């Protein structure tokens, strides 16, 4: 495999929770169930996907809510660009490309889009993590 064909790496980094900006509303009962699972595991296992320039959450709004409720200072994240060729951004239930500017505006303004408005998918498998909750306080 040539370097041009190499599969990109997406490192997991710890970001301050307060730095992250949501762009969509969540299903709170589902998020509360997720909190219980995270606490039972005692660790954070799935990084939040974050747009690298504005710290807007791409995927992981429920996990962000969990981090806030658990009063974590940091959370594992993967930083991405909307220009990443492996990233597909569509609307749920509609294969049309989502308007990225609307997502960014929602995150910057705090005027959140409805629950499950957009879908962010990567064509590669992302790394998981296993970070003890105590390390994120």
BATI-242563 format. One record per residue (C-alpha): residue number from 0; residue in one letter; x, y, z. Coordinates in Angstrom, 3 decimals, m for minus. Layout:
N
- i | aa | px | py | pz
- NUM | A | X | Y | Z;
...
***
This chain:
137
- i | aa | px | py | pz
- 0 | X | 0.000 | 0.000 | 0.000;
- 1 | X | 1.455 | 3.361 | m0.973;
- 2 | X | 1.431 | 6.294 | 1.474;
- 3 | X | m1.286 | 7.942 | m0.625;
- 4 | X | m3.478 | 4.874 | m0.112;
- 5 | X | m2.719 | 4.467 | 3.582;
- 6 | X | m5.665 | 4.378 | 5.934;
- 7 | X | m5.684 | 7.610 | 7.924;
- 8 | X | m5.194 | 7.476 | 11.651;
- 9 | X | m7.537 | 9.256 | 13.992;
- 10 | X | m5.899 | 9.698 | 17.388;
- 11 | X | m8.024 | 9.905 | 20.507;
- 12 | X | m7.369 | 13.117 | 22.457;
- 13 | X | m8.755 | 14.389 | 25.753;
- 14 | X | m10.572 | 17.707 | 25.361;
- 15 | X | m12.144 | 19.897 | 28.030;
- 16 | X | m15.866 | 19.120 | 28.166;
- 17 | X | m16.683 | 22.837 | 28.382;
- 18 | X | m14.905 | 23.404 | 25.056;
- 19 | X | m17.369 | 21.210 | 23.146;
- 20 | X | m20.370 | 22.726 | 21.388;
- 21 | X | m23.463 | 20.625 | 20.701;
- 22 | X | m25.434 | 21.162 | 17.495;
- 23 | X | m28.411 | 18.852 | 18.120;
- 24 | X | m30.889 | 18.118 | 20.870;
- 25 | X | m30.887 | 14.692 | 22.501;
- 26 | X | m33.251 | 12.057 | 23.849;
- 27 | X | m32.731 | 12.622 | 27.593;
- 28 | X | m34.111 | 9.237 | 28.787;
- 29 | X | m31.724 | 7.478 | 26.385;
- 30 | X | m28.844 | 9.612 | 27.683;
- 31 | X | m29.692 | 8.764 | 31.310;
- 32 | X | m29.556 | 5.062 | 30.422;
- 33 | X | m26.158 | 5.661 | 28.838;
- 34 | X | m24.932 | 7.371 | 32.025;
- 35 | X | m25.746 | 4.208 | 33.985;
- 36 | X | m23.817 | 2.067 | 31.495;
- 37 | X | m20.783 | 4.353 | 31.634;
- 38 | X | m20.794 | 4.398 | 35.449;
- 39 | X | m21.179 | 0.598 | 35.613;
- 40 | X | m18.213 | 0.170 | 33.266;
- 41 | X | m16.189 | 2.707 | 35.245;
- 42 | X | m14.609 | 3.915 | 32.037;
- 43 | X | m15.212 | 5.879 | 28.864;
- 44 | X | m15.027 | 3.629 | 25.801;
- 45 | X | m16.306 | 5.599 | 22.796;
- 46 | X | m14.730 | 8.903 | 21.762;
- 47 | X | m16.891 | 11.852 | 20.727;
- 48 | X | m16.394 | 13.036 | 17.134;
- 49 | X | m15.602 | 16.751 | 17.146;
- 50 | X | m15.145 | 19.267 | 14.330;
- 51 | X | m11.588 | 20.503 | 14.763;
- 52 | X | m11.955 | 24.263 | 14.132;
- 53 | X | m14.986 | 25.168 | 16.236;
- 54 | X | m15.202 | 22.161 | 18.615;
- 55 | X | m18.706 | 21.348 | 17.371;
- 56 | X | m19.897 | 17.860 | 18.220;
- 57 | X | m20.402 | 15.793 | 15.085;
- 58 | X | m21.373 | 12.535 | 16.748;
- 59 | X | m21.720 | 11.905 | 20.468;
- 60 | X | m24.305 | 14.369 | 21.729;
- 61 | X | m25.655 | 11.826 | 24.233;
- 62 | X | m22.141 | 11.075 | 25.474;
- 63 | X | m21.517 | 14.819 | 25.855;
- 64 | X | m24.653 | 15.054 | 28.025;
- 65 | X | m23.303 | 12.147 | 30.099;
- 66 | X | m19.960 | 13.896 | 30.584;
- 67 | X | m21.747 | 17.044 | 31.753;
- 68 | X | m23.998 | 15.116 | 34.152;
- 69 | X | m21.026 | 13.166 | 35.542;
- 70 | X | m19.192 | 16.481 | 35.995;
- 71 | X | m16.200 | 15.298 | 33.995;
- 72 | X | m13.563 | 17.884 | 33.134;
- 73 | X | m12.283 | 16.057 | 30.066;
- 74 | X | m13.660 | 13.597 | 27.550;
- 75 | X | m11.991 | 11.407 | 24.892;
- 76 | X | m12.545 | 12.848 | 21.417;
- 77 | X | m11.492 | 12.417 | 17.821;
- 78 | X | m10.931 | 15.650 | 15.926;
- 79 | X | m12.166 | 15.729 | 12.335;
- 80 | X | m12.601 | 18.148 | 9.475;
- 81 | X | m15.765 | 18.352 | 7.420;
- 82 | X | m13.364 | 18.160 | 4.454;
- 83 | X | m12.212 | 14.665 | 5.470;
- 84 | X | m12.757 | 12.433 | 2.407;
- 85 | X | m13.786 | 9.545 | 4.679;
- 86 | X | m16.621 | 11.544 | 6.262;
- 87 | X | m20.204 | 11.351 | 4.989;
- 88 | X | m22.698 | 13.805 | 6.458;
- 89 | X | m26.349 | 13.218 | 5.612;
- 90 | X | m29.759 | 13.740 | 7.123;
- 91 | X | m31.332 | 10.834 | 9.017;
- 92 | X | m33.795 | 9.092 | 6.708;
- 93 | X | m32.543 | 11.050 | 3.692;
- 94 | X | m29.332 | 10.229 | 1.822;
- 95 | X | m28.926 | 13.837 | 0.656;
- 96 | X | m25.769 | 15.562 | 1.888;
- 97 | X | m26.381 | 17.729 | 4.936;
- 98 | X | m25.623 | 21.440 | 4.800;
- 99 | X | m22.491 | 21.722 | 6.924;
- 100 | X | m22.918 | 25.473 | 7.408;
- 101 | X | m26.238 | 24.800 | 9.184;
- 102 | X | m24.521 | 22.377 | 11.558;
- 103 | X | m21.740 | 24.856 | 12.324;
- 104 | X | m24.234 | 27.685 | 12.835;
- 105 | X | m26.296 | 25.553 | 15.242;
- 106 | X | m23.184 | 24.772 | 17.276;
- 107 | X | m21.927 | 28.341 | 17.348;
- 108 | X | m25.302 | 29.942 | 18.103;
- 109 | X | m26.623 | 27.384 | 20.588;
- 110 | X | m29.840 | 27.204 | 18.534;
- 111 | X | m29.786 | 23.407 | 18.431;
- 112 | X | m31.225 | 21.329 | 15.630;
- 113 | X | m33.780 | 18.638 | 16.411;
- 114 | X | m32.771 | 15.225 | 17.756;
- 115 | X | m31.214 | 13.038 | 15.031;
- 116 | X | m31.213 | 15.721 | 12.330;
- 117 | X | m27.822 | 14.809 | 10.886;
- 118 | X | m25.817 | 11.634 | 10.567;
- 119 | X | m22.015 | 11.671 | 10.536;
- 120 | X | m20.379 | 8.453 | 9.309;
- 121 | X | m16.781 | 7.590 | 8.565;
- 122 | X | m15.782 | 5.023 | 5.960;
- 123 | X | m13.097 | 3.698 | 8.314;
- 124 | X | m13.252 | 2.079 | 11.718;
- 125 | X | m12.497 | 4.531 | 14.475;
- 126 | X | m10.442 | 3.616 | 17.502;
- 127 | X | m12.155 | 2.905 | 20.771;
- 128 | X | m10.659 | 3.828 | 24.106;
- 129 | X | m10.725 | 2.674 | 27.710;
- 130 | X | m10.203 | 5.680 | 29.964;
- 131 | X | m11.056 | 5.389 | 33.654;
- 132 | X | m13.638 | 7.963 | 34.705;
- 133 | X | m11.306 | 9.134 | 37.487;
- 134 | X | m8.809 | 10.208 | 34.797;
- 135 | X | m11.459 | 12.483 | 33.268;
- 136 | X | m12.458 | 14.329 | 36.473;
***
